[in-house]
Amino acid sequence: MRLDKYLKVSRLIKRRTVAAEAASGGRVTINGREAKPASAVKTGDILELRFGARLVRVEVASVDERTRPGDSSTMYREL
């Protein structure tokens, strides 16, 4: 799955366009490498997102095309 779509579906970022802008701006890494919006995300990857001074590290637990809002937190595990 594309990185920008994963961030939206997992609700780590609210909108796909915002997720694409974050990835294009160098604020998202996958396994320590800077990621582009079209980068592939798979189970077991470690994502790091920088929101200002805050750093969020998560491990991808599942890659689902759609989830319910209450179930979206099962797609990742915070580290």
C-alpha positions in Angstrom: 0.0 0.0 0.0 1.2 3.6 -0.7 2.5 5.5 2.3 0.1 8.4 2.0 -2.9 6.1 1.8 -1.7 4.0 4.8 -1.3 7.1 6.9 -4.9 8.2 6.1 -6.5 4.7 6.5 -4.7 4.1 9.8 -5.7 7.6 10.9 -2.2 8.6 11.9 -2.8 11.7 9.6 -6.3 12.9 9.0 -6.2 13.6 5.2 -4.3 11.9 2.4 -3.2 15.2 0.9 -1.7 16.2 4.3 0.0 12.8 4.5 1.5 13.3 1.0 2.7 16.8 1.9 4.4 15.4 5.1 6.1 12.6 3.1 7.2 15.0 0.4 8.6 17.4 3.0 10.9 14.8 4.5 8.9 14.4 7.8 8.3 10.7 7.4 10.8 7.8 7.3 10.3 4.1 6.7 12.9 1.9 8.4 15.2 4.9 8.8 15.0 6.0 5.2 13.3 9.2 4.0 10.0 8.2 2.3 8.0 9.6 -0.6 4.2 9.5 -0.8 4.2 6.5 -3.2 6.7 4.4 -1.1 5.4 0.9 -0.3 4.4 0.1 3.3 4.3 -3.5 4.5 3.8 -5.3 7.7 6.7 -5.0 10.1 8.0 -1.6 8.8 8.9 1.0 11.3 7.5 4.5 10.5 8.7 7.7 12.1 6.6 10.8 11.8 7.8 14.3 12.9 5.1 16.7 13.9 7.0 19.9 14.9 9.1 18.9 17.9 7.1 15.6 18.5 8.4 12.3 17.1 6.0 9.4 16.6 7.4 5.9 16.0 5.0 3.1 15.0 5.4 -0.4 13.7 3.0 -1.5 11.0 0.9 -4.4 12.3 -1.4 -4.8 9.3 -2.1 -3.2 5.9 -5.9 -3.1 5.3 -7.6 -1.1 2.5 -10.4 0.0 4.8 -11.1 0.0 8.5 -13.7 1.4 10.8 -12.7 4.5 12.8 -12.6 2.5 16.1 -10.5 -0.3 14.6 -7.8 1.9 12.9 -5.5 1.7 15.9 -5.1 -2.0 15.3 -3.2 -1.3 12.1 -0.1 -0.1 14.0 1.7 -0.4 17.4 3.3 2.6 19.0 7.0 2.2 20.0 
